[in-house]
Structures are given as structure tokens and as C-alpha cells.
């Protein structure tokens, strides 16, 4: 399948990706004139100038604890470095940088975002009050369900083991048979031996 796809793609004519100021595709205009992209907005939002804060470990740590409010459910750092169409994460990054330049600590920055957006802006809830349920209830529920399943399986295994062991059957009493029954039994045994 890959071979067929590769052969198909190599047979396609190259698409003109560049155009000049004159509008002619795939050709340059005058001498020294560089070709332009068709539509630069297709590659995403224009990138702003990089600063020293782009890859600062402190800022990355703070942004990793904040959820981007654009609806992607990524942290701000991941959203701003992977989704170049998002306009929310760069704005949140600029807010973090402003707060760092004001000398705020990581906890103060998080509190400022909580005051602005609510606790949903955090990637994980605070470990206090009712939020502790989010940390303990899933583990307790998994343990309870797992324990119940182990108990049910152990009980079922013991019931199957008890049912599979034969009860002590009384030995057949040859004296308790009538003469006709004894004769019939002997005839059947002879027939089976043949």
C-alpha cells in the first residue's frame, strides 16, 4: 500500500507554492525579487519576537500548572508551543511574564489566575478542603471494586471446587439386588466385555 501511494505521489505534477508580486505562479518576477507565499495566514498566527522568557524553566513550570482557557484542555506551555492557531495561550503567557517581571512568586501568579478565571484554570485542583475528594475517592473506589471482584472470584472458585469433588458414594451392595436384577447386571457386563 505504501509503495502504491509513493508511486502515485511521485507521478503527480508539482503544485506551484510560490507566487511573485506580479502574480505569476512558480516564477520570479524581476531580477533579485524573492517569491512570496500564497497566503501566509495559512501557516498560523504570526510569531512574535522571542524573548528570554520563552524557555525560562520558572515560567515553563508555572505555565505547566495552568490550563489554557481556549478549550483545548492543554496546559498553557504545551498549547502555546504546539498550537500556533491559538490566540489565548500567548496572551496568558504574556500575563505570566508580566507577573514575573513584577517579582511575583509561582504561588502568587497562580492565585492571580485563580482570581481572574476561577479554580478551573489549574491543571490539578488544590489539595485542600473538598478538593481532597478528587485525590482520594477514585483510589478508594478502585480499591473497593477490586476487593469486591477478588472476593467474588474467590467465593466462586471455592464453590466450583466444592462441587467438583465427588461425595462419598456408598459401595454397591451386591446382596441388596434381587436375583433378576443380578442376572440383568451380569448380562450387561458380559455384553460390554465383547
N, C-alpha and C positions, 0 to 999 in steps of 0.2 A: 504494500500500500504506500509506504514511504517512497519507494523507487518510482512508482507511478506518479505520485504527487510532485516529486522532484523533477521528473521529466516534463510534466505539464507546465510547471512554473518556469523552467528554462526555455520553453518554446514560446512563452508569452512575450510580446514586444515590450521593451522598457517603457514605462509610463513617464511622461515629462513631469518632473517635480519642480523645475525651476522656471521662472519667467523673468524677463528683464523689464526695465522701465517702459520699453516700447510695447510690451505685452506679448512678445513672440515667445512661445514655449520652447524650452530646451536650448535656446541660443542666447548668446550675449549680445548686447547692443553695440555700443561703440567700444573702441579700444580702451581697456582698463576698467570698464564698467562691470561691477560684480552683479551676478544674478540674484534675485530676491526669492524668498519662499512664496508659495501661493498665498497662504493665509497663516500668518504667524500665531493667530489666536487658537489655531487647532492644536498646538502643542501645549496649551495650558496658559495659566496666568503668567504675565511677565515676571521674571525673577528679580527681586530687589537685591541691592548690593549686599554682599556677605559682610558680616561683622565678626568681631572676636567672640560674640556671644552665640554664634550658630552652633558651635560644637563644644561649648563650655560644659564640663561634667556636672557642675552645680545646676545649671539651667536644664540640662537633659534630665537630671534626677527629679527636679520639680515638675517638668512637663510630663514625665512618665507617670506621675501620680494624678495628673489632671485629665479628665475626659473631654475630648473635643465636642463642642455643642452643636456641630453641624449634623449630627445624627448618625455618624459612621461608627460610633462606639469604640473608636481607637483613642489611645492617649494622644495628647497634643503633639508630642515629639514625633511619633510614628506618622500621624496624619500629615504634619507639615513637611515631612521628608519623603513621603511616598505618594500622597495625593496632591498633585500640583494644580488640580482644579478647585480645591477647597480654598475659600477665602477666609474661613473662620479661624483655622489653626494659626495662620500667620498673624492675625490680629491678636489672638491670645498669646502668641509668642512675644509680640511687641509689648503687651501688658506685663508679662513676666519680666522682660528685660527692663522696663521702666521701674518696676518694683525692686529689682535687684540694684539698679542704679541709685535708688533711694535708700539703699542699705538695709532692706528688709531681709529677714531670715526665711528659711523654707517654710516654716510653720506660719509665719505672718503672711507670706504670699498665698498659701493655701487658704488661710482664713479670709483673706481679701476676696478670693474667687468664690468661696462659700457664701460670703455676704452678698456677692453680686449675682451668682447663679443658683445658689442653694446647694445642698449636700450631694445632689446628683452629679455635680461636676467632678467629684472624686472618683477615681477608678475603683477604690475599695472603701467601704464605709468605715467611719471611725470606730475604734474598739472601745466603746463606752455605751452605757445605757442599754436601750432596746436593741441597738445595732449588734450587741454581743450574740443575739439570737441568730444573726446571719452567719456567725462563725461556728456556733455550737450545734444548732438544730440539724443542719444537713449531716454532720458526722454522727450525731445521736440517731437520726432516722436510719442512716445506712447501717449502723451497728445493730439497731433493733430489728430491722428487716433481715439482716444477715444471720443474727442469732435465731430468729424465728424459723428461717429456712433450714438452718443446721438442725434445730430441734425436730422439725417435721421430717426431715430426711432420716435422722437417727431413729425416730419412732417408727417410721415406715420400714426401715431396714430390719429393726428388731421384730416387727410384725411379720415380715416376709420370712425371716429366719425361723421364727416360731412355727409358722405354717408349713415350712418345708421339711421340718423334722417329723418323721412318722411317729405316731403314737405307738406305744407297745400294743401290738395286736395279740390276742390270745392264740396260742398254738392250736392248730386244728385238732379237734378231738375225734379220733377215728372211732372210738367206742360210741359216740353220740349219733352215728349215722345208722340209718335203718339198712337192712340188707339190700333193698332195691337201690338206695342211694349209693351204697358202697359198690354195688355192681356197676352202676352207671358211671361212677368215678373211675373205676378200673378200666372200663371200656374206653372212656375218653383218653385216659393216659396211654393205652395201647395204640389208639388211633393216632395220637400226636407223635409217638415214637417212630411210626412208619415214615 
